[in-house]
Amino acid sequence: TSLVFSARLLSRGKGYCYVTRLSHVLIPFNSSQQDYCVQIGSSDPDSEVNQLNKFLSQLEEKIKTYLPSSHTKFLFDGLGHVMNSVIIGCARDIEGITSGGLKKMSRNILALQQNLTNITLTCELELERARLYYELLYHKPDEILRNLVEQEKRFSKIEYIELIKLYYRSNKKNAKKYEKAIQKQLNQHLVKLNEIMENQEASL
């Protein structure tokens, strides 16, 4: 039993470290410029994704030689939730993201999801949640808020706030010229978001 818990802690700890590192390279930036520069080249996942997937697969193979399959599933249970939390939490640190960057994000998340699904033999819906979160950025804030009113709430208030902030950081065209107007528009969307969330909570 102690071996199972030790291995579980190792998988989660290693997974957290890799995904945290991954968050800083999901979207390549050209730090010498004010605006980021997304490099769209290979269609393969980032190397950090491949490293994490390789580690988890190797850990599964090793553990299966000593433990029954039920213990193996327990070992990786909840890891998708950890990945989801880290990846969504990265929204506050990403300087900006383009449509090419969103495709790269989805590709990395999908690779993690497929590998973990192969290990646990269950659909890793938590990682699907992370993918859907970033895909909201294909829409403008007005559309995001309208969908929030019309559909069931999928994310927390803080997650929506960071998403809208990321949208504005990602659309920096003429940002200096219209800085005050952009900040005013951002504030208006955040106020509207707060009103929507409060109304939803009051109706529960």
N, CA, C and O of each residue as an XYZ file, in Angstrom:
816
protein
N       0.826     -1.202      0.000
C       0.000      0.000      0.000
C       0.865      1.260      0.000
O       0.571      2.214     -0.720
N       1.932      1.267      0.805
C       2.821      2.430      0.850
C       3.474      2.666     -0.504
O       3.726      3.807     -0.891
N       3.749      1.567     -1.230
C       4.330      1.683     -2.570
C       3.361      2.383     -3.523
O       3.767      3.215     -4.335
N       2.079      2.037     -3.414
C       1.062      2.643     -4.268
C       0.968      4.141     -4.003
O       0.957      4.941     -4.939
N       0.900      4.517     -2.730
C       0.794      5.931     -2.396
C       2.043      6.695     -2.811
O       1.948      7.830     -3.278
N       3.214      6.084     -2.647
C       4.458      6.736     -3.053
C       4.488      6.962     -4.560
O       4.880      8.029     -5.034
N       4.073      5.954     -5.297
C       4.049      6.074     -6.759
C       3.019      7.112     -7.193
O       3.234      7.853     -8.152
N       1.892      7.155     -6.471
C       0.854      8.134     -6.813
C       1.367      9.554     -6.591
O       1.144     10.437     -7.419
N       2.046      9.767     -5.484
C       2.612     11.079     -5.209
C       3.658     11.449     -6.257
O       3.749     12.603     -6.676
N       4.446     10.458     -6.677
C       5.464     10.695     -7.699
C       4.824     11.111     -9.010
O       5.279     12.058     -9.652
N       3.765     10.406     -9.414
C       3.106     10.723    -10.684
C       2.499     12.112    -10.654
O       2.581     12.856    -11.631
N       1.884     12.461     -9.523
C       1.251     13.779     -9.422
C       2.304     14.881     -9.340
O       2.173     15.923     -9.982
N       3.353     14.643     -8.541
C       4.416     15.641     -8.399
C       5.144     15.878     -9.713
O       5.382     17.016    -10.118
N       5.490     14.786    -10.363
C       6.175     14.889    -11.652
C       5.249     15.521    -12.684
O       5.673     16.359    -13.479
N       4.000     15.119    -12.666
C       3.035     15.687    -13.603
C       2.877     17.181    -13.392
O       2.824     17.946    -14.355
N       2.802     17.601    -12.132
C       2.650     19.025    -11.837
C       3.856     19.811    -12.336
O       3.703     20.881    -12.925
N       5.058     19.281    -12.102
C       6.271     19.980    -12.539
C       6.324     20.118    -14.055
O       6.623     21.190    -14.581
N       6.027     19.019    -14.752
C       6.063     19.057    -16.213
C       5.005     19.992    -16.779
O       5.293     20.766    -17.692
N       3.788     19.934    -16.253
C       2.718     20.775    -16.784
C       2.991     22.244    -16.470
O       2.683     23.116    -17.282
N       3.572     22.528    -15.289
C       3.928     23.900    -14.955
C       4.981     24.426    -15.916
O       4.881     25.557    -16.392
N       5.991     23.612    -16.205
C       6.997     24.001    -17.195
C       6.363     24.158    -18.561
O       6.705     25.070    -19.314
N       5.454     23.279    -18.874
C       4.786     23.308    -20.162
C       4.023     24.606    -20.358
O       3.953     25.127    -21.471
N       3.449     25.134    -19.275
C       2.626     26.335    -19.388
C       3.402     27.519    -19.936
O       2.823     28.424    -20.537
N       4.721     27.513    -19.726
C       5.539     28.629    -20.182
C       5.997     28.481    -21.621
O       6.587     29.404    -22.182
N       5.737     27.342    -22.217
C       6.179     27.144    -23.604
C       5.032     26.756    -24.532
O       5.245     26.499    -25.717
N       3.817     26.713    -23.992
C       2.675     26.394    -24.848
C       2.579     27.384    -25.993
O       2.282     26.998    -27.124
N       2.825     28.649    -25.714
C       2.779     29.680    -26.724
C       4.145     30.342    -26.820
O       4.531     31.073    -25.909
N       4.900     30.103    -27.917
C       6.210     30.734    -28.045
C       6.075     32.245    -28.231
O       5.215     32.713    -28.977
N       6.933     33.003    -27.544
C       6.908     34.455    -27.655
C       8.254     34.958    -28.167
O       9.297     34.339    -27.961
N       8.192     36.081    -28.829
C       9.413     36.796    -29.179
C       9.558     37.893    -28.150
O       8.954     38.958    -28.284
N      10.349     37.647    -27.129
C      10.406     38.554    -25.990
C      11.064     39.890    -26.329
O      10.962     40.842    -25.554
N      11.744     39.973    -27.488
C      12.402     41.216    -27.855
C      11.419     42.229    -28.425
O      11.776     43.388    -28.634
N      10.181     41.802    -28.681
C       9.162     42.688    -29.212
C       8.034     42.839    -28.203
O       7.843     42.000    -27.323
N       7.283     43.945    -28.355
C       6.170     44.167    -27.434
C       5.086     43.124    -27.649
O       4.507     42.606    -26.695
N       4.819     42.821    -28.918
C       3.823     41.813    -29.245
C       4.493     40.456    -29.391
O       5.618     40.367    -29.882
N       3.809     39.404    -28.968
C       4.343     38.056    -29.084
C       4.397     37.636    -30.540
O       3.747     38.238    -31.395
N       5.164     36.616    -30.813
C       5.267     36.068    -32.165
C       5.093     34.564    -32.071
O       5.971     33.865    -31.566
N       3.979     34.069    -32.549
C       3.701     32.635    -32.485
C       4.361     31.956    -33.666
O       4.148     32.346    -34.814
N       5.152     30.951    -33.391
C       5.824     30.201    -34.441
C       5.006     28.953    -34.747
O       4.926     28.037    -33.928
N       4.411     28.922    -35.907
C       3.598     27.776    -36.308
C       4.419     26.920    -37.248
O       4.525     27.230    -38.435
N       4.982     25.882    -36.752
C       5.809     25.009    -37.569
C       5.312     23.587    -37.502
O       4.381     23.205    -38.211
N       5.950     22.793    -36.629
C       5.586     21.393    -36.486
C       4.170     21.249    -35.948
O       3.708     22.045    -35.131
N       3.498     20.214    -36.430
C       2.150     19.921    -35.925
C       2.202     18.981    -34.732
O       1.161     18.574    -34.216
N       3.415     18.630    -34.285
C       3.571     17.733    -33.142
C       3.411     18.511    -31.836
O       3.601     19.727    -31.819
N       3.066     17.833    -30.750
C       2.997     18.489    -29.438
C       4.382     18.992    -29.029
O       5.397     18.560    -29.576
N       4.409     19.905    -28.064
C       5.678     20.414    -27.550
C       6.481     19.301    -26.882
O       5.928     18.295    -26.439
N       7.782     19.501    -26.821
C       8.660     18.471    -26.252
C       8.320     18.179    -24.798
O       8.434     17.037    -24.354
N       7.898     19.216    -24.041
C       7.538     19.004    -22.637
C       6.325     18.093    -22.509
O       6.221     17.313    -21.562
N       5.401     18.199    -23.476
C       4.236     17.314    -23.488
C       4.691     15.885    -23.730
O       4.253     14.963    -23.041
N       5.561     15.702    -24.698
C       6.066     14.361    -25.015
C       6.836     13.773    -23.841
O       6.743     12.575    -23.574
N       7.597     14.608    -23.139
C       8.362     14.128    -21.978
C       7.435     13.662    -20.868
O       7.651     12.610    -20.266
N       6.397     14.458    -20.600
C       5.442     14.077    -19.551
C       4.713     12.799    -19.925
O       4.558     11.903    -19.096
N       4.263     12.711    -21.172
C       3.555     11.509    -21.622
C       4.450     10.274    -21.539
O       4.001      9.195    -21.154
N       5.709     10.444    -21.902
C       6.656      9.331    -21.845
C       6.871      8.883    -20.399
O       6.895      7.686    -20.114
N       7.025      9.841    -19.496
C       7.221      9.518    -18.088
C       6.034      8.748    -17.526
O       6.212      7.735    -16.851
N       4.826      9.225    -17.804
C       3.627      8.584    -17.281
C       3.448      7.179    -17.849
O       3.052      6.262    -17.129
N       3.738      7.010    -19.128
C       3.608      5.685    -19.762
C       4.626      4.705    -19.189
O       4.311      3.539    -18.951
N       5.852      5.189    -18.970
C       6.891      4.328    -18.394
C       6.547      3.959    -16.950
O       6.770      2.827    -16.520
N       6.006      4.922    -16.211
C       5.612      4.644    -14.825
C       4.513      3.594    -14.793
O       4.525      2.702    -13.944
N       3.556      3.699    -15.722
C       2.472      2.720    -15.783
C       3.021      1.324    -16.061
O       2.615      0.355    -15.419
N       3.939      1.220    -17.014
C       4.506     -0.077    -17.378
C       5.247     -0.707    -16.202
O       5.138     -1.911    -15.971
N       5.990      0.094    -15.470
C       6.740     -0.422    -14.330
C       5.821     -0.873    -13.206
O       6.021     -1.925    -12.599
N       4.796     -0.041    -12.939
C       3.909     -0.344    -11.813
C       3.055     -1.573    -12.082
O       2.679     -2.289    -11.154
N       2.743     -1.820    -13.368
C       1.905     -2.972    -13.716
C       2.588     -4.306    -13.443
O       1.924     -5.329    -13.276
N       3.908     -4.291    -13.397
C       4.625     -5.542    -13.123
C       4.562     -5.927    -11.646
O       4.857     -7.068    -11.288
N       4.179     -4.982    -10.790
C       4.146     -5.235     -9.357
C       2.745     -5.167     -8.752
O       2.497     -5.739     -7.690
N       1.827     -4.466     -9.430
C       0.516     -4.231     -8.834
C      -0.602     -4.608     -9.798
O      -0.414     -4.559    -11.014
N      -1.767     -4.982     -9.265
C      -2.917     -5.282    -10.127
C      -3.436     -4.018    -10.806
O      -3.104     -2.907    -10.393
N      -4.248     -4.186    -11.844
C      -4.740     -3.065    -12.630
C      -5.553     -2.073    -11.801
O      -5.540     -0.875    -12.082
N      -6.262     -2.563    -10.780
C      -7.069     -1.662     -9.949
C      -6.196     -0.649     -9.226
O      -6.578      0.510     -9.065
N      -5.017     -1.095     -8.791
C      -4.077     -0.196     -8.128
C      -3.466      0.777     -9.123
O      -3.184      1.928     -8.790
N      -3.268      0.308    -10.336
C      -2.699      1.170    -11.371
C      -3.640      2.332    -11.661
O      -3.206      3.474    -11.809
N      -4.936      2.028    -11.742
C      -5.923      3.080    -11.993
C      -5.945      4.081    -10.839
O      -6.051      5.287    -11.063
N      -5.846      3.583     -9.612
C      -5.828      4.455     -8.446
C      -4.636      5.398     -8.494
O      -4.722      6.557     -8.088
N      -3.533      4.882     -8.993
C      -2.298      5.659     -9.062
C      -2.480      6.917     -9.896
O      -1.986      7.984     -9.530
N      -3.187      6.797    -11.016
C      -3.331      7.926    -11.937
C      -4.661      8.671    -11.778
O      -4.904      9.666    -12.460
N      -5.504      8.192    -10.890
C      -6.804      8.824    -10.684
C      -6.617     10.249    -10.162
O      -5.891     10.469     -9.192
N      -7.268     11.207    -10.802
C      -7.183     12.602    -10.371
C      -6.084     13.401    -11.029
O      -6.018     14.619    -10.862
N      -5.207     12.727    -11.785
C      -4.103     13.448    -12.423
C      -4.623     14.402    -13.496
O      -4.059     15.477    -13.700
N      -5.704     14.008    -14.185
C      -6.304     14.888    -15.188
C      -6.809     16.177    -14.563
O      -6.720     17.249    -15.161
N      -7.344     16.058    -13.338
C      -7.830     17.240    -12.615
C      -6.669     18.177    -12.292
O      -6.800     19.396    -12.401
N      -5.530     17.602    -11.893
C      -4.340     18.408    -11.592
C      -3.883     19.149    -12.847
O      -3.605     20.348    -12.801
N      -3.806     18.428    -13.967
C      -3.386     19.036    -15.229
C      -4.331     20.158    -15.633
O      -3.896     21.236    -16.041
N      -5.633     19.892    -15.515
C      -6.643     20.892    -15.877
C      -6.461     22.165    -15.060
O      -6.491     23.267    -15.606
N      -6.273     22.013    -13.763
C      -6.129     23.172    -12.879
C      -4.904     24.005    -13.233
O      -4.962     25.234    -13.255
N      -3.793     23.322    -13.512
C      -2.559     24.033    -13.842
C      -2.690     24.753    -15.176
O      -2.330     25.925    -15.289
N      -3.204     24.057    -16.186
C      -3.283     24.642    -17.535
C      -4.237     25.834    -17.566
O      -3.911     26.865    -18.154
N      -5.409     25.711    -16.942
C      -6.336     26.837    -16.901
C      -5.754     27.978    -16.071
O      -5.923     29.149    -16.411
N      -5.071     27.634    -14.983
C      -4.452     28.655    -14.138
C      -3.380     29.453    -14.842
O      -3.040     30.556    -14.414
N      -2.839     28.899    -15.928
C      -1.784     29.585    -16.683
C      -2.309     30.790    -17.458
O      -1.519     31.616    -17.914
N      -3.620     30.904    -17.614
C      -4.197     32.004    -18.401
C      -3.741     33.364    -17.869
O      -3.553     34.302    -18.644
N      -3.566     33.472    -16.564
C      -3.183     34.768    -15.989
C      -1.740     35.135    -16.303
O      -1.367     36.303    -16.197
N      -0.918     34.155    -16.688
C       0.501     34.408    -16.943
C       0.839     34.524    -18.422
O       1.910     35.022    -18.769
N      -0.051     34.076    -19.300
C       0.229     34.139    -20.734
C       0.081     35.576    -21.206
O      -0.946     36.207    -20.956
N       1.100     36.105    -21.891
C       1.113     37.508    -22.305
C       0.111     37.773    -23.426
O      -0.410     38.882    -23.543
N      -0.156     36.783    -24.230
C      -1.086     36.941    -25.337
C      -1.153     35.657    -26.133
O      -0.285     34.792    -26.011
N      -2.178     35.537    -26.942
C      -2.353     34.301    -27.698
C      -3.111     34.604    -28.992
O      -4.102     35.335    -28.991
N      -2.633     34.033    -30.085
C      -3.285     34.220    -31.381
C      -4.062     32.955    -31.734
O      -4.056     31.985    -30.977
N      -4.728     32.967    -32.880
C      -5.461     31.775    -33.315
C      -4.487     30.617    -33.532
O      -4.819     29.464    -33.257
N      -3.278     30.926    -34.030
C      -2.264     29.880    -34.168
C      -1.835     29.336    -32.824
O      -1.587     28.139    -32.680
N      -1.746     30.225    -31.828
C      -1.400     29.799    -30.479
C      -2.491     28.956    -29.849
O      -2.204     28.033    -29.086
N      -3.743     29.266    -30.165
C      -4.860     28.476    -29.648
C      -4.837     27.061    -30.220
O      -5.149     26.096    -29.522
N      -4.464     26.947    -31.491
C      -4.352     25.620    -32.101
C      -3.242     24.822    -31.425
O      -3.379     23.620    -31.199
N      -2.151     25.494    -31.109
C      -1.035     24.836    -30.429
C      -1.448     24.390    -29.032
O      -1.096     23.297    -28.588
N      -2.196     25.246    -28.349
C      -2.695     24.902    -27.018
C      -3.568     23.653    -27.083
O      -3.394     22.719    -26.300
N      -4.515     23.649    -28.032
C      -5.427     22.504    -28.169
C      -4.668     21.227    -28.491
O      -5.002     20.155    -27.987
N      -3.654     21.342    -29.325
C      -2.870     20.172    -29.711
C      -2.141     19.581    -28.501
O      -2.096     18.363    -28.335
N      -1.579     20.438    -27.670
C      -0.870     19.966    -26.482
C      -1.833     19.316    -25.476
O      -1.540     18.258    -24.920
N      -2.965     19.956    -25.256
C      -3.943     19.407    -24.312
C      -4.475     18.072    -24.811
O      -4.635     17.132    -24.032
N      -4.751     17.989    -26.113
C      -5.267     16.748    -26.694
C      -4.262     15.611    -26.538
O      -4.649     14.476    -26.259
N      -2.986     15.904    -26.715
C      -1.950     14.877    -26.562
C      -1.908     14.360    -25.126
O      -1.788     13.156    -24.899
N      -2.008     15.272    -24.156
C      -2.039     14.873    -22.745
C      -3.285     14.039    -22.453
O      -3.221     13.030    -21.751
N      -4.409     14.473    -22.998
C      -5.676     13.781    -22.760
C      -5.665     12.372    -23.335
O      -6.105     11.429    -22.676
N      -5.172     12.224    -24.545
C      -5.147     10.912    -25.196
C      -4.240      9.945    -24.447
O      -4.578      8.776    -24.266
N      -3.096     10.437    -24.017
C      -2.158      9.559    -23.306
C      -2.734      9.118    -21.963
O      -2.648      7.946    -21.597
N      -3.322     10.068    -21.232
C      -3.879      9.725    -19.922
C      -5.092      8.811    -20.072
O      -5.314      7.935    -19.236
N      -5.873      9.006    -21.125
C      -7.017      8.135    -21.395
C      -6.555      6.715    -21.675
O      -7.186      5.759    -21.225
N      -5.461      6.564    -22.412
C      -4.905      5.241    -22.701
C      -4.435      4.536    -21.425
O      -4.463      3.309    -21.336
N      -4.006      5.327    -20.446
C      -3.515      4.755    -19.193
C      -4.667      4.394    -18.260
O      -4.689      3.302    -17.692
N      -5.619      5.306    -18.101
C      -6.701      5.088    -17.134
C      -7.890      4.342    -17.730
O      -8.738      3.825    -17.003
N      -7.945      4.290    -19.076
C      -9.055      3.656    -19.799
C     -10.390      4.321    -19.469
O     -11.443      3.685    -19.522
N     -10.332      5.603    -19.130
C     -11.535      6.397    -18.890
C     -11.395      7.712    -19.650
O     -10.286      8.182    -19.903
N     -12.528      8.294    -20.006
C     -12.503      9.564    -20.727
C     -12.100     10.684    -19.765
O     -12.796     10.941    -18.783
N     -10.983     11.344    -20.047
C     -10.457     12.381    -19.162
C     -11.147     13.716    -19.456
O     -10.612     14.560    -20.176
N     -12.343     13.890    -18.886
C     -13.158     15.063    -19.177
C     -12.571     16.344    -18.595
O     -12.867     17.437    -19.078
N     -11.747     16.218    -17.566
C     -11.157     17.419    -16.968
C     -10.254     18.131    -17.968
O     -10.234     19.361    -18.025
N      -9.505     17.357    -18.760
C      -8.646     17.973    -19.760
C      -9.459     18.517    -20.929
O      -9.053     19.481    -21.579
N     -10.603     17.901    -21.196
C     -11.518     18.443    -22.199
C     -12.010     19.823    -21.751
O     -12.216     20.720    -22.569
N     -12.188     19.968    -20.468
C     -12.607     21.250    -19.892
C     -11.556     22.322    -20.156
O     -11.897     23.456    -20.491
N     -10.276     21.970    -20.006
C      -9.192     22.930    -20.263
C      -9.167     23.353    -21.726
O      -8.947     24.523    -22.036
N      -9.391     22.404    -22.616
C      -9.391     22.722    -24.051
C     -10.540     23.662    -24.402
O     -10.349     24.631    -25.137
N     -11.730     23.378    -23.878
C     -12.891     24.215    -24.149
C     -12.716     25.620    -23.574
O     -13.224     26.596    -24.126
N     -11.997     25.708    -22.466
C     -11.744     27.006    -21.827
C     -11.001     27.937    -22.784
O     -11.420     29.072    -23.010
N      -9.900     27.445    -23.340
C      -9.112     28.299    -24.221
C      -9.796     28.526    -25.564
O      -9.563     29.547    -26.211
N     -10.628     27.597    -25.986
C     -11.333     27.785    -27.251
C     -12.370     28.899    -27.164
O     -12.831     29.395    -28.193
N     -12.739     29.297    -25.958
C     -13.632     30.445    -25.804
C     -12.997     31.720    -26.363
O     -13.697     32.675    -26.701
N     -11.660     31.724    -26.456
C     -10.959     32.903    -26.948
C     -11.113     33.101    -28.449
O     -10.682     34.119    -28.990
N     -11.725     32.134    -29.120
C     -12.083     32.356    -30.522
C     -13.247     33.357    -30.621
O     -13.549     33.865    -31.701
N     -13.888     33.627    -29.486
C     -15.036     34.529    -29.436
C     -14.659     35.834    -28.739
O     -13.728     35.877    -27.935
N     -15.386     36.880    -29.056
C     -15.193     38.159    -28.391
C     -15.855     38.128    -27.018
O     -16.745     37.312    -26.777
N     -15.424     39.020    -26.106
C     -15.998     39.021    -24.749
C     -17.518     39.110    -24.719
O     -18.156     38.468    -23.884
N     -18.114     39.907    -25.627
C     -19.582     40.003    -25.657
C     -20.214     38.638    -25.918
O     -21.235     38.292    -25.325
N     -19.598     37.870    -26.808
C     -20.118     36.534    -27.128
C     -19.920     35.586    -25.953
O     -20.789     34.770    -25.649
N     -18.781     35.699    -25.303
C     -18.500     34.846    -24.140
C     -19.539     35.097    -23.049
O     -20.063     34.156    -22.453
N     -19.833     36.366    -22.795
C     -20.810     36.714    -21.755
C     -22.219     36.307    -22.161
O     -23.005     35.869    -21.321
N     -22.545     36.449    -23.445
C     -23.868     36.044    -23.913
C     -24.066     34.539    -23.762
O     -25.131     34.075    -23.354
N     -23.019     33.786    -24.099
C     -23.086     32.326    -23.934
C     -23.198     31.938    -22.463
O     -23.832     30.940    -22.120
N     -22.581     32.731    -21.606
C     -22.656     32.467    -20.174
C     -24.080     32.629    -19.672
O     -24.524     31.888    -18.795
N     -24.797     33.599    -20.229
C     -26.197     33.830    -19.850
C     -27.091     32.712    -20.385
O     -27.985     32.231    -19.688
N     -26.836     32.304    -21.639
C     -27.720     31.356    -22.317
C     -27.440     29.898    -21.951
O     -28.332     29.054    -22.019
N     -26.189     29.607    -21.560
C     -25.818     28.229    -21.284
C     -25.432     28.059    -19.819
O     -25.306     29.028    -19.071
N     -25.253     26.818    -19.439
C     -24.844     26.519    -18.059
C     -23.416     26.980    -17.816
O     -22.553     26.825    -18.681
N     -23.169     27.537    -16.661
C     -21.835     28.017    -16.308
C     -20.855     26.846    -16.264
O     -21.103     25.851    -15.582
N     -19.746     26.964    -16.990
C     -18.749     25.888    -17.055
C     -17.511     26.177    -16.214
O     -16.785     25.264    -15.820
N     -17.282     27.467    -15.944
C     -16.051     27.840    -15.270
C     -16.353     28.782    -14.102
O     -17.453     29.320    -13.975
N     -15.345     28.959    -13.263
C     -15.534     29.823    -12.099
C     -15.445     31.294    -12.501
O     -15.015     31.621    -13.607
N     -15.850     32.157    -11.606
C     -15.797     33.600    -11.863
C     -14.364     34.041    -12.143
O     -14.119     34.797    -13.083
N     -13.428     33.577    -11.340
C     -12.018     33.938    -11.528
C     -11.515     33.465    -12.885
O     -10.769     34.180    -13.555
N     -11.917     32.273    -13.292
C     -11.471     31.740    -14.585
C     -12.003     32.577    -15.738
O     -11.290     32.821    -16.712
N     -13.251     33.017    -15.634
C     -13.809     33.891    -16.670
C     -13.098     35.244    -16.682
O     -12.832     35.797    -17.750
N     -12.793     35.769    -15.514
C     -12.088     37.050    -15.431
C     -10.735     36.971    -16.121
O     -10.386     37.841    -16.919
N      -9.969     35.917    -15.811
C      -8.640     35.771    -16.405
C      -8.731     35.542    -17.914
O      -7.851     35.965    -18.664
N      -9.798     34.873    -18.354
C      -9.980     34.629    -19.780
C     -10.222     35.942    -20.525
O      -9.636     36.179    -21.582
N     -11.076     36.782    -19.976
C     -11.376     38.061    -20.619
C     -10.144     38.971    -20.606
O      -9.881     39.673    -21.582
N      -9.405     38.960    -19.526
C      -8.170     39.742    -19.463
C      -7.173     39.262    -20.518
O      -6.512     40.071    -21.170
N      -7.072     37.945    -20.680
C      -6.170     37.379    -21.683
C      -6.607     37.792    -23.083
O      -5.769     38.067    -23.942
N      -7.913     37.836    -23.314
C      -8.417     38.265    -24.622
C      -7.900     39.670    -24.940
O      -7.437     39.928    -26.051
N      -7.979     40.564    -23.971
C      -7.533     41.947    -24.202
C      -6.013     42.035    -24.345
O      -5.510     42.835    -25.134
N      -5.287     41.221    -23.593
C      -3.825     41.222    -23.755
C      -3.429     40.702    -25.129
O      -2.385     41.071    -25.666
N      -4.264     39.848    -25.689
C      -3.954     39.224    -26.972
C      -4.335     40.098    -28.156
O      -3.957     39.801    -29.290
N      -5.064     41.148    -27.915
C      -5.501     42.041    -28.991
C      -4.936     43.434    -28.729
O      -5.650     44.348    -28.317
N      -3.648     43.566    -28.977
C      -2.919     44.773    -28.604
C      -2.802     45.802    -29.730
O      -2.117     46.812    -29.573
N      -3.456     45.557    -30.848
C      -3.344     46.483    -31.973
C      -3.786     47.886    -31.545
O      -4.885     48.085    -31.028
N      -2.901     48.840    -31.778
C      -3.159     50.235    -31.398
C      -3.435     50.386    -29.905
O      -4.173     51.274    -29.478
N      -2.823     49.494    -29.123
C      -3.098     49.487    -27.680
C      -2.704     50.801    -27.011
O      -3.434     51.299    -26.154
N      -1.555     51.369    -27.392
C      -1.102     52.611    -26.771
C      -2.023     53.775    -27.141
O      -2.362     54.615    -26.307
N      -2.409     53.797    -28.397
C      -3.238     54.896    -28.891
C      -4.605     54.905    -28.217
O      -5.155     55.966    -27.920
N      -5.146     53.718    -27.981
C      -6.489     53.610    -27.413
C      -6.474     52.971    -26.030
O      -7.427     52.293    -25.646
N      -5.398     53.186    -25.285
C      -5.218     52.505    -23.997
C      -6.378     52.764    -23.038
O      -6.896     51.827    -22.430
N      -6.788     54.012    -22.898
C      -7.865     54.347    -21.961
C      -9.186     53.735    -22.394
O      -9.947     53.231    -21.569
N      -9.456     53.783    -23.704
C     -10.706     53.221    -24.215
C     -10.743     51.706    -24.032
O     -11.781     51.138    -23.693
N      -9.592     51.056    -24.260
C      -9.498     49.607    -24.108
C      -9.692     49.208    -22.650
O     -10.401     48.248    -22.350
N      -9.051     49.960    -21.735
C      -9.191     49.668    -20.310
C     -10.633     49.859    -19.857
O     -11.145     49.093    -19.041
N     -11.284     50.889    -20.396
C     -12.690     51.136    -20.061
C     -13.569     49.992    -20.537
O     -14.475     49.553    -19.829
N     -13.290     49.512    -21.752
C     -14.063     48.405    -22.317
C     -13.853     47.131    -21.506
O     -14.799     46.388    -21.244
N     -12.607     46.885    -21.113
C     -12.304     45.722    -20.270
C     -13.072     45.807    -18.961
O     -13.685     44.827    -18.536
N     -13.043     46.964    -18.321
C     -13.742     47.139    -17.047
C     -15.244     46.919    -17.196
O     -15.884     46.331    -16.325
N     -15.796     47.393    -18.302
C     -17.225     47.210    -18.555
C     -17.584     45.737    -18.679
O     -18.615     45.296    -18.172
N     -16.729     44.983    -19.354
C     -16.976     43.543    -19.505
C     -16.847     42.821    -18.162
O     -17.600     41.887    -17.884
N     -15.907     43.247    -17.338
C     -15.729     42.614    -16.034
C     -16.912     42.931    -15.116
O     -17.344     42.079    -14.340
N     -17.433     44.158    -15.205
C     -18.617     44.525    -14.417
C     -19.814     43.691    -14.875
O     -20.582     43.191    -14.053
N     -19.964     43.548    -16.183
C     -21.055     42.755    -16.736
C     -20.935     41.298    -16.309
O     -21.932     40.658    -15.976
N     -19.727     40.784    -16.321
C     -19.487     39.408    -15.874
C     -19.913     39.249    -14.424
O     -20.577     38.274    -14.073
N     -19.539     40.188    -13.591
C     -19.888     40.117    -12.170
C     -21.399     40.117    -11.982
O     -21.920     39.379    -11.146
N     -22.111     40.944    -12.759
C     -23.567     40.998    -12.673
C     -24.199     39.668    -13.066
O     -25.124     39.189    -12.409
N     -23.689     39.077    -14.146
C     -24.222     37.795    -14.625
C     -24.015     36.706    -13.580
O     -24.923     35.925    -13.298
N     -22.815     36.659    -13.009
C     -22.504     35.624    -12.020
C     -23.350     35.805    -10.763
O     -23.822     34.826    -10.185
N     -23.541     37.045    -10.342
C     -24.360     37.295     -9.156
C     -25.816     36.893     -9.391
O     -26.463     36.328     -8.509
N     -26.318     37.186    -10.572
C     -27.700     36.806    -10.912
C     -27.860     35.293    -10.932
O     -28.875     34.766    -10.477
N     -26.867     34.602    -11.456
C     -26.925     33.146    -11.511
C     -26.884     32.541    -10.109
O     -27.592     31.577     -9.816
N     -26.049     33.117     -9.253
C     -25.947     32.615     -7.881
C     -27.246     32.876     -7.104
O     -27.668     32.061     -6.284
N     -27.870     34.036     -7.383
C     -29.108     34.386     -6.681
C     -30.277     33.501     -7.093
O     -31.219     33.303     -6.325
N     -30.209     32.964     -8.323
C     -31.290     32.125     -8.814
C     -31.179     30.680     -8.364
O     -32.090     29.886     -8.597
N     -30.071     30.330     -7.721
C     -29.888     28.940     -7.269
C     -30.751     28.646     -6.052
O     -30.728     27.530     -5.534
